[in-house]
């Protein structure tokens, strides 16, 4: 019998686990961009209080998370992280689908996210899942961020 997947909203007691999972999930990008991606250094004590972070468990093991921020007219996905041990098994897609359900329940018709342009695999995945590119933004350190959106019903 396989372990069941379930999602629950994060609490302050989850901050250490959120940071550990995020650091583990984003570590692979450091060589590509030459620095730690922003989610690796975020203040998750503040984020748990100010944003909605939902945790994906496989049985008792935390395998993923999604951080969402309600904005004017859309729900912003701030962070999606999946444990490297289970990447490629559809958990990221499950978390993105969950975010669409959350957005719909909150009355939003649009969901937005952004990612580093150098994370080409992520851009392609988001496009396969129905996201479109809104714009590209060049940051102060010279790297670009791709802003994307998806209409939801």
C-alpha positions as CSV (number, residue, x, y, z in Angstrom):
1,X,0.0,0.0,0.0
2,X,1.5,3.4,-1.0
3,X,1.5,6.4,1.3
4,X,-1.3,8.9,0.7
5,X,-0.8,12.5,-0.5
6,X,-2.3,15.3,1.5
7,X,-2.0,19.0,1.7
8,X,-2.3,21.2,4.8
9,X,-1.7,24.9,5.5
10,X,1.6,25.7,7.2
11,X,1.8,27.1,10.7
12,X,4.6,28.9,12.5
13,X,5.9,25.6,13.8
14,X,6.6,24.5,10.2
15,X,9.2,27.3,9.4
16,X,12.3,25.2,9.8
17,X,10.9,22.5,7.6
18,X,9.8,25.0,5.0
19,X,13.3,26.5,4.9
20,X,15.0,23.1,4.7
21,X,12.8,21.9,1.9
22,X,13.2,25.1,-0.1
23,X,17.0,25.2,0.3
24,X,17.1,21.5,-0.8
25,X,14.8,22.1,-3.8
26,X,16.6,25.2,-5.1
27,X,20.2,24.2,-4.5
28,X,20.4,22.7,-8.0
29,X,20.1,26.2,-9.5
30,X,23.1,27.8,-7.7
31,X,25.6,26.7,-10.3
32,X,23.4,28.0,-13.1
33,X,22.8,31.5,-11.8
34,X,25.9,31.9,-9.6
35,X,24.1,32.7,-6.4
36,X,21.4,31.3,-4.1
37,X,17.9,31.8,-5.6
38,X,15.8,34.2,-3.6
39,X,13.5,31.5,-2.0
40,X,16.6,30.0,-0.3
41,X,17.1,33.2,1.7
42,X,13.5,34.3,2.3
43,X,12.2,35.1,5.8
44,X,9.8,32.2,6.3
45,X,8.9,33.4,9.8
46,X,7.3,36.5,8.1
47,X,6.0,34.6,5.1
48,X,4.0,32.1,7.2
49,X,2.3,35.0,8.9
50,X,1.7,37.1,5.8
51,X,1.2,34.6,3.0
52,X,-0.5,31.3,2.5
53,X,1.9,28.4,2.4
54,X,0.4,25.0,1.8
55,X,2.5,21.8,2.5
56,X,2.3,18.6,0.4
57,X,2.9,15.4,2.4
58,X,3.4,11.9,1.1
59,X,2.4,10.0,4.2
60,X,4.4,11.7,7.0
61,X,7.1,13.1,4.7
62,X,7.0,16.7,3.6
63,X,7.7,16.5,-0.2
64,X,6.6,19.9,-1.5
65,X,5.1,23.3,-0.8
66,X,3.5,26.2,-2.5
67,X,3.5,29.8,-1.2
68,X,0.7,32.0,-2.4
69,X,-0.1,35.7,-2.0
70,X,-3.5,37.3,-2.7
71,X,-3.1,40.4,-4.8
72,X,-5.4,42.8,-6.4
73,X,-7.1,40.8,-9.2
74,X,-5.0,37.7,-9.0
75,X,-3.3,35.1,-6.8
76,X,0.5,35.2,-7.0
77,X,2.5,32.0,-6.6
78,X,5.6,33.2,-4.8
79,X,7.3,29.8,-4.4
80,X,6.9,26.2,-5.5
81,X,9.4,23.7,-4.1
82,X,9.5,20.0,-4.4
83,X,12.0,17.7,-2.7
84,X,14.7,16.5,-5.2
85,X,14.0,13.0,-4.0
86,X,10.6,13.1,-5.6
87,X,10.9,15.6,-8.4
88,X,9.5,14.4,-11.7
89,X,6.6,12.5,-10.1
90,X,4.0,15.2,-10.7
91,X,4.0,16.8,-7.3
92,X,4.8,20.3,-8.7
93,X,1.9,20.0,-11.1
94,X,-0.3,18.9,-8.2
95,X,0.7,22.0,-6.2
96,X,0.1,24.3,-9.1
97,X,-3.3,22.7,-9.6
98,X,-4.0,23.2,-5.9
99,X,-3.1,26.9,-6.2
100,X,-5.7,27.2,-9.0
101,X,-8.3,25.7,-6.7
102,X,-7.3,28.1,-4.0
103,X,-7.5,31.0,-6.4
104,X,-10.9,30.0,-7.6
105,X,-12.2,29.6,-4.0
106,X,-11.0,33.1,-3.3
107,X,-12.9,34.4,-6.4
108,X,-9.8,35.1,-8.6
109,X,-9.9,34.5,-12.3
110,X,-6.2,34.7,-12.8
111,X,-3.1,33.2,-11.3
112,X,0.4,34.6,-11.7
113,X,3.9,33.5,-11.0
114,X,7.5,34.4,-12.0
115,X,10.7,32.5,-12.4
116,X,14.3,33.2,-13.3
117,X,14.7,33.1,-17.1
118,X,17.7,30.7,-16.7
119,X,15.3,28.2,-15.1
120,X,14.3,27.2,-18.7
121,X,12.8,23.8,-17.6
122,X,10.4,25.7,-15.3
123,X,9.3,28.1,-18.0
124,X,8.6,25.2,-20.3
125,X,6.6,23.4,-17.6
126,X,4.5,26.4,-16.8
127,X,3.8,26.9,-20.5
128,X,2.7,23.2,-20.9
129,X,0.4,23.8,-18.0
130,X,-1.3,26.7,-19.7
131,X,0.6,29.7,-18.4
132,X,1.6,32.5,-20.9
133,X,4.5,34.9,-20.6
134,X,3.3,38.4,-19.6
135,X,6.7,40.1,-19.6
136,X,10.4,39.8,-19.0
137,X,12.1,42.0,-16.3
138,X,15.8,42.5,-16.1
139,X,17.0,42.8,-12.5
140,X,19.8,45.0,-11.1
141,X,22.2,42.1,-11.1
142,X,21.7,41.6,-14.8
143,X,19.5,38.4,-14.7
144,X,16.0,38.3,-16.1
145,X,12.8,37.2,-14.5
146,X,9.9,35.8,-16.6
147,X,6.4,36.9,-15.4
148,X,3.7,34.5,-16.3
149,X,-0.1,34.3,-15.9
150,X,-2.9,31.8,-16.4
151,X,-6.6,32.5,-16.6
152,X,-8.8,30.2,-14.5
153,X,-12.5,29.5,-14.5
